[in-house]
Structure formats: structure tokens, C-alpha cells
Amino acid sequence: MGGTVSRPYSKQRMRSYKSLNNLVGWLVFAVATITYLLTLEPTASFWDCGEFIACSYKLLVPHPPGAPTFLLLGRLFSLFSFGDPTKVSVLVNTLSALSSSFTVLFLFWTITMLAKKLVLQRPGMQNDRLAEPTSGETLLILGAGAVGALAFAFSDSFWFNAVEAEVYAMSALGTAAVVWIMMKWENRADEPDSDKWLILIALVVGLSIGVHLLNLLAIPALGFIYYYRRHANPTMGGGILTLVISSVIVGLILAGIIPGLPTLAGGFEVFFVNAVGLPFNFGLVIFLLLFVALIWFGFRYSFRTQNRLVNTAMLCFVFILIGYSSYLIVPIRSSYHPTINENNPEDVLSFVSYLKREQYGDRPLLYGPQFNAQPVDQKDGAPRYVRKGDKYVVAEYRLETIYDAADKMLLPRIYSPDPNHVYNYKKWVDVQEGVKPTMGQNLGFLLKYQIGHMYWRYFLWNYVGRESDIQQAGVVWPWSGGSAGLPERIADSPARNNFFAIPLLMGLLGLFYQARRDGRNALVVGLLFLFTGLAIVIYLNQPPIEPRERDYTFTGGTYAFAIWIGLGVLGLADLLRTILKADTARAVAATALGLLAPALMVAQGWDDHDRSDRYNSVDSAKNLLNSCAPNAILFTNGDNDTFPLWYAQEVEGIRTDVRVAVLSYLNTDWYINQMKRDSYKSAPLPISMSSDDYAQGTNDYLPYVANPAVQEVNLKEFIQLVDQNSELLQVQTQSGRSMLSFPTNKFYLPVDTAAVLALNIIPKDRRKQVVTRMEWDMGKGAIEKKNLVILDMLATNNWKRPIYFSSTVNSDDYMNLQPYFQLEGMAYRILPARDPNYDPRSQDDGYVAKDIMYDNLMNKFAYRNLDRADIFYDENNLRFPGNYRRQFSRLTDTYLAEGNKAKAKQVMEKAFSVMPDKAIPYDYYIPQFVVPLVAVGDKARANQIMDTMTNRAQQSLAYYSTHSSALFDLEVQTSLMALQSVYRAAQEVGDQTRAQKAVELLKQYYPQQ
């Protein structure tokens, strides 16, 4: 193909191409929409989805930095529930589905614009809007758009985001929209009003800030479109300058507009209130007046000088601010003290902290300490102000840790001193504790883990194949073979998808084809691929282990590659030129071959992306809430333990009498203040400490400093001493500051047994277990603020409100109170009755309140569709059913201990019927049923369980012993635990053959660990 060709066109032909381009685009949109709606999750998925749905429904304040654009649109969608709260989740999920569909639509039109330049032999940035392709060329262009857009629509990570209420689908829409708008501008750049497209981009960027910041990474690619269109003869120097300027624009938005403007406003507020003596918020008003005046002067200057560039820049700036103004709902809604109000950003100062995500800390990016660095000093950093009286006072100075320059390095990747992180660093690079890593090791971790494992692995999942849904799962290559020799958990996983690298090959063909024939646009797409993929890797600086896979972060990179997959159709057509001479036949053949990629992707991916009948997350939340007595207090972990509970309470109104208290948040003053207010049917928590006692920077932790004169401490007296900031508890730190401590690890709480019995909270069979005082060992670590709050409630509550820990809470947070736990379902209740059979060596915490447990597990709890083998439950969804099995086992053992075999059999039958192996595969809790099954005469099922678990463990251990077992510690340890359970069970029932097989496998594989 040669240079520019002058082509005749007619209005009829031009309308024909435009109409077909629109029609096929909307057909692709329809295919994507139908796919997403058919596979949509009907409730709140795990992780952040429950929080986002609840916060959308009532415009609450989610975790920093918030997503106000998403929440506003989610609120709009939720209105179509017409008062039926059970429809809210599917409606907000639909927002993500439609956002994804429109992303696919804009991608289609972007590909057709790029393909048209190639087909019409008009490479580079030219106005080809009026050039009309022939029918064969039209078919080829539209085929390219359909193949690329559908390949992205059915890609693993993007499809995952499309069927749940998360921000990443809408973030992808922002990226796709700005790229499409910029291409529209490029085709109209010579028109007098073409700048309106740039201003529209600014508005979309501003709105996208209120969703997620990933959209900003498209700006450098857009900068090159602008540069190439405005300069007929681009140079290397001009390209470098364009990259620098566009990167500066990204930086100005990231640091100058998003947190910068509120920070400046906060400085005005503090100055005019504290120094000038004006009332609160007057400094903010003065700042806004000055800011608006500066904008007015900017426009006035552009009009006076007739400077189009300055005027356009000012308009873009203002429209970014208009989009960004969605963030105003955060302080507005926070000021009304809603039930979910994370960080309480109700004024400009706390709002700045919220935007900066200060609660999450930061990671070194370009220069900082390595993981063995030892602090040499601490200094006061930025102050945190709070209102007190009519002034702002410094509540605390954020401490900044100082490290020796010798312990710092450029681009620090091995930076975290967390022992778990250090352990995982060693899996990737040969680092040693106490020895500074070399730059080679540092870059080795970047290349092997952060880029190789956490980026390219994800990328290849989407366009080559994925091994399974197990975390750390690898890539399935075309030559990987079948499922022979694979563990059942991997071989039978619906998430095991093999695309035979066809989408990857199509994309590489499209990349080379575009690079040869249209280098400028290939560079633009390449920059988009680079900045929305590899650049994020550098910015995130991920630690060596994550709580879940993070592939959703990099969908911008898979979006950019999908453009090349579409252009691969043009490459195929070019390869077919010697075989098929006719344009139409060649276009049909190339499109048909190209469609194999998305067809294979949707066929392979449907079963593992179909969530249409999954209710596990919300049912788990309802079951946890229904484990609690009326007006209870329930302590939970974060994320999956809490967000479904928030959804159940805020949206569906389930058990709003139960106050959910998130343990990690109880380390903050803003959350404790919220817990001391009413919430629906829940009264304030019984916390006696004043706000001064738990203000941030005060009593964040109390160290153990032994006082030989104090053998034990009365909890109520201890709380009083904390409230008084008593000198009896004060110790001096190395910096000379005083802080409170605790003098002994032996605590006790006096119990008014008569009052407790009168409350009728102790089951009849436990009344003799009531103690006159509770005694426990706090350990010799530190008492964190959350622990102090719990202790305060225990001392203050006087057993009037039920207090529970979720059974999924980390045992370190139980503070050794387990002897006083009572298991009532999925939660432990604290009671002043000591379990006489408590064994600290056992993991079976809590006295089983069998009557309450039976009613909950057998009658109250919902297990919707956990018995259906046709529904895919991924790794996250399999964790909570394991907890159900554990509690069924505990209840079964309790009935057997008292000789009630009939009830024990009934409980086991329920457990196996609601969660059969075919739907929820047996886990390491299942062998606990072996002894009870034999006891009730069901030896066949007991043998089947032991054989199944032994065979699966053997398969798994054999596989992981030869396949990077270090990455799969959890799977290996789980298999070993299952074998141990089988061995113990077989020994108890006298099955020496099965016990011997289990112990031989343990001897074979356990030494390797």
C-alpha cells in the first residue's frame, strides 16, 4: 500500500458507511449488554461491592478516596427499584454492565476509525471523515471493529468487572470515551469549533476522577494525537516535549487539582480562623472568591489577547473542575453523619486527608528505604487539625520515620519489613535479612514478580488462557496439554480457560500491521498500552503477596491490546490477498477467521463468569447477623467480613438492631465517635471513655510494662485509670513523651452473678458455669485502641447487650477470652460463664449452645443454591461454606457427646444436602464428620470422604511438588492438614489401612515443607 490516495465519494455512500458503522456498533453493544445482563450477579458480590451498593443506595461515604460519580449514578439506578430493596443490588450491578457495554461500543468506533485510515491508505493523523470506503472495505473495517470490541468484551478481567458493582467498569468507560472523543477531534481538528471536543474530554476526565484515577493515564497518548495532528512534520524533540508536557498535565491533575486545591483551601481556612479570628468556613469562602477571581482574570486575558490556546486551556480546566465537583457530595453527606461515614470528611481539612488516602499509608516510589532499613529517628510531619472551641488546634503531628541514606535506594521495590512480606520476597529473589539488597535483586523482583507475575500473567490470562481460579494460578498455553496429572481442583475448574493464544496472535498481527503502515497511530496505541499497564506496575509498587488477585487494575492495557486484535483482521486480509482477490470475499474470510477469537473466549469464559444464581455473599451476611441475639454488638474484620453486612443492613434492612463494629476501624477516633451514636434500631455502644481518651495520637496502643507490685488488675478500675490518664499507668518513651501502659497481663472482671442470672442470658444447662469473676491473660504485647474499646465495653456494658465476635475474626483479636465464648451459629458470644471443657490447644473455641445452634443452622440460615453443581463458586465463594461445615461439625459432636445420635445424624444430613461435594467440594473440615458418621452407622459415607480427601490431597501434593510449590503454600498446607485430619479420623474409627495411607503421604510430603 502506498501513500495518500484521492478517493471520490458520494453523499449516499458516505451515509451508507456512517449508518453501517453506527448500526454494527450498536449491535456489538447489544451483544455485550445481553451477555453481561445474563451473567450479572443478582446480589452484592464479595469485597467492596456491598459497600458501594449500600453507599449508592443512600449516598453514604465509602472508603477513601470515594467514588462520587459512581455513587450518584448508582443512586439514580437504584431509584428504579420502586421501593423494593431486593432489586437495588441488581440495578447497581446493571450500572457496571451498561458502563462495560458502552466501553465496548466506544472501543468499536475507535477501532473502525483507526482501521479506516489503514484500509483507505491514509496513515497518520489526517481528516478522512468524508472519505468513503467501498462495500468490501466497509465490511473489512466493521469486521475489525467487531472482532476487537468483542474480544475485549469477553476478556477475563473486564468481564469480571462488568457483572458487579465496582468502579473499574465505569473507569474503563472513561478511558474508552476520552480515546474515542480524541479520535473524533482528530478528524475535525481543522473545523473552527473543533476545540469543543477537547473541552468534552476535560469534562469526562473530571467526571472520571470521581470514579477512579486510572483514566488519567490515557492523557499521554491523547497528547501525541494532538501533537501529530497539529504538526505536519513531527520531530523526535517534539515527541519528547509532548510526552513531558502530557505527563506534567497528569501530575498537575493528580497532585495539583485533586488534593492540591482542597489542601490550599484548608491552609486559607486555618489561617483566617486562627490568625485573623474569623468564624469557621470563612477562610474557605475567601479562598473560593479568590479562586473564582483568578479564573475570571484568566478568561479575560484570553479574550483581550485573542489567545485561543489559553482560552481552550482555561475552558478545559473549568470543565475538569465541573466534573470533579461531584466530590462535593462527600463533605456534604458526611456533615449529616450518615451510618456509613468513613473518615468523617465533613470539613475541608478532613476532606483533604480523605482524598489523600492517608489512612492507608504510602509506599516508596522513586527513592526510599529498602526492607532491612533501620529507623534512625522520627520527626514531626504535617499537623492534623481538629476544631476545638472557635479555633483549629493540632491534634497530632504525623510522624515521619527517618532512615540512614545508606539504607535507601533508587526505585525501591523490596521495601516492606513485614515478616510475611520478607518471607515472600525470598520466593522471588535471593535476599537475606540484615543485608541490603543489591540493585540487581531489586530490579529482579520488579521484573519477576511485579511485571512478570502481577502484570504479564494477568495479561496472558485474558488473551492466552488461565489455569484455574486458585490465587497465583498460572497461564494455560496452547501446548500445556490436557488435564492429565492435574489436581481435581484445577482440572475441573470452570475458570480453566484455554484460548490457544489465538487472541494474542491476532493482537500481535494487528500490532505489526499497524506499525508498518501507520507508525504514528501505532505509537499512540502503544503509549496507551504502556501507560495503562506497565506504568501502573511502577506506580503501585506491589508487595510480594496480595489478599486477592489484582488483575482488574490493568484492564486499560487489555483494552489497548484489543485495538490491535481488531486491526489483526486487516492483517489477516492482507495475508489472504494472494488467495482471495475480491475485496468482499477477503473481508468476509478475514472477519470470519478473526471472530474465532471472541467466539472461543465467550465459549470458554461463560461458565466461570456467570454469577446469575449466586447468593452466597449476601446469605453469609444474613446468617452472621441472624447468629446474634437482639440488640447485639458484633465485632468483624474488614472487607468480606463486613461489606456484605453493610449491604444487608443498609439496603435490605436486615437486623438493623445489630451494631456491626469493624475491628480495624476501632483504631480510629472518627469511627469510635460514630459507634457512640444511634444507628437505626441500635443504641450507642456502651463506651465510657471520653473523646480525649481515644483521640488520634492518644492511647493508640498501650505497651506492656511490668510492675512487680501489681499481680492482677481489675478491668473496671483499669478503664477508670485510663479515663483519668492516671500517673499509675504512665511510662516515659525514648522521645521523652509519656504514654499509658498496662502493668500486668493478668486481668479480671468482677461479675454480679445474681444480676446476670436475672437477665436470663445464660442457658439453663450452663448456670452452674457462671463465674464470680472472669479471669484472662492479655499477653505481653500491646493493647491497641480497638482492644481498649472492647475492654471498655466489657467493663461498662454489665451484660445488658449481647457482645459477639464473628467466627472469622483473627484469633489474635480475641484477647484470650475464648474460655468465655459461646458458639451460637457463625458468631461467638461473650458470657460470664466459663467453658469447663475449653482446651487452648484445640481450635474449637466456644461452648456450643446446641439449641440455639440447631435452630440457626437447621431453620434460620439460608444456603441458597449451594447445592447446585452448575453454579461456579470461585475461591472467595468457597471460604464461607467451609465455615458452615465447621459449625455443623461442632453441633454434631455436641449431640454425639450427650448420646443423641438421631439429632447428630439429622444435622449431618442437613450439612451434606445443602453443600454436597458436587457443588461445594469437600474441604479440610469434612474429615471431622468421619467419626460421627461411623457412630451413626453411615460407614460407607465415612469411607468415601476419607478416600476422596486422600486422593485429592495426593494429587495436589504431587502436582505442587513439581510446579513452583512456593507460590502455593496455602494449597500445600491445606492438603497436608486434610491428610492429618483423615489420619486422625481413620485412627479413631480403627481403619488402619486408610490411616497408614494418609501417614505415608504425610511422611513423603511434609518434610518438603
FENRAGI-V254474 format. One record per run of one state. SS is the DSSP state (2 for helix, 1 for strand, 0 for the rest). FROM is the first residue (numbers start at 0). TO is the last residue. If there is no record, write none. Layout:
# FENRAGI-V254474
{{SS & FROM & TO} {SS & FROM & TO}}
This chain:
# FENRAGI-V254474
{{0 & 0 & 9} {2 & 10 & 37} {0 & 38 & 47} {2 & 48 & 57} {0 & 58 & 59} {1 & 60 & 60} {0 & 61 & 66} {2 & 67 & 80} {0 & 81 & 83} {2 & 84 & 118} {0 & 119 & 133} {2 & 134 & 152} {0 & 153 & 154} {2 & 155 & 161} {0 & 162 & 166} {2 & 167 & 185} {0 & 186 & 193} {2 & 194 & 208} {0 & 209 & 211} {2 & 212 & 229} {0 & 230 & 234} {2 & 235 & 257} {0 & 258 & 258} {2 & 259 & 274} {0 & 275 & 280} {2 & 281 & 304} {0 & 305 & 306} {2 & 307 & 333} {0 & 334 & 339} {1 & 340 & 340} {2 & 341 & 343} {0 & 344 & 346} {2 & 347 & 354} {0 & 355 & 356} {2 & 357 & 359} {0 & 360 & 365} {1 & 366 & 368} {0 & 369 & 373} {1 & 374 & 387} {0 & 388 & 389} {1 & 390 & 402} {0 & 403 & 403} {2 & 404 & 406} {1 & 407 & 409} {0 & 410 & 417} {2 & 418 & 424} {0 & 425 & 437} {2 & 438 & 462} {0 & 463 & 463} {1 & 464 & 465} {0 & 466 & 473} {1 & 474 & 474} {0 & 475 & 476} {2 & 477 & 479} {0 & 480 & 486} {2 & 487 & 490} {0 & 491 & 495} {1 & 496 & 497} {0 & 498 & 500} {2 & 501 & 516} {0 & 517 & 517} {2 & 518 & 530} {0 & 531 & 532} {2 & 533 & 539} {0 & 540 & 549} {2 & 550 & 574} {0 & 575 & 581} {2 & 582 & 608} {0 & 609 & 614} {2 & 615 & 624} {0 & 625 & 631} {1 & 632 & 635} {0 & 636 & 637} {2 & 638 & 640} {0 & 641 & 641} {2 & 642 & 649} {0 & 650 & 657} {1 & 658 & 661} {0 & 662 & 663} {2 & 664 & 666} {0 & 667 & 667} {2 & 668 & 674} {0 & 675 & 677} {1 & 678 & 678} {0 & 679 & 680} {1 & 681 & 681} {0 & 682 & 689} {2 & 690 & 693} {0 & 694 & 699} {1 & 700 & 703} {0 & 704 & 711} {1 & 712 & 713} {2 & 714 & 722} {0 & 723 & 725} {2 & 726 & 728} {1 & 729 & 731} {0 & 732 & 736} {1 & 737 & 741} {0 & 742 & 744} {1 & 745 & 749} {0 & 750 & 751} {2 & 752 & 757} {0 & 758 & 762} {2 & 763 & 768} {1 & 769 & 769} {0 & 770 & 771} {1 & 772 & 776} {0 & 777 & 781} {1 & 782 & 783} {2 & 784 & 796} {0 & 797 & 801} {1 & 802 & 805} {0 & 806 & 809} {2 & 810 & 813} {0 & 814 & 816} {2 & 817 & 819} {1 & 820 & 822} {0 & 823 & 825} {1 & 826 & 829} {0 & 830 & 831} {1 & 832 & 832} {0 & 833 & 845} {1 & 846 & 847} {0 & 848 & 848} {2 & 849 & 859} {0 & 860 & 873} {2 & 874 & 896} {0 & 897 & 899} {2 & 900 & 913} {0 & 914 & 924} {2 & 925 & 934} {0 & 935 & 937} {2 & 938 & 959} {0 & 960 & 963} {2 & 964 & 987} {0 & 988 & 990} {2 & 991 & 1005} {0 & 1006 & 1008}}
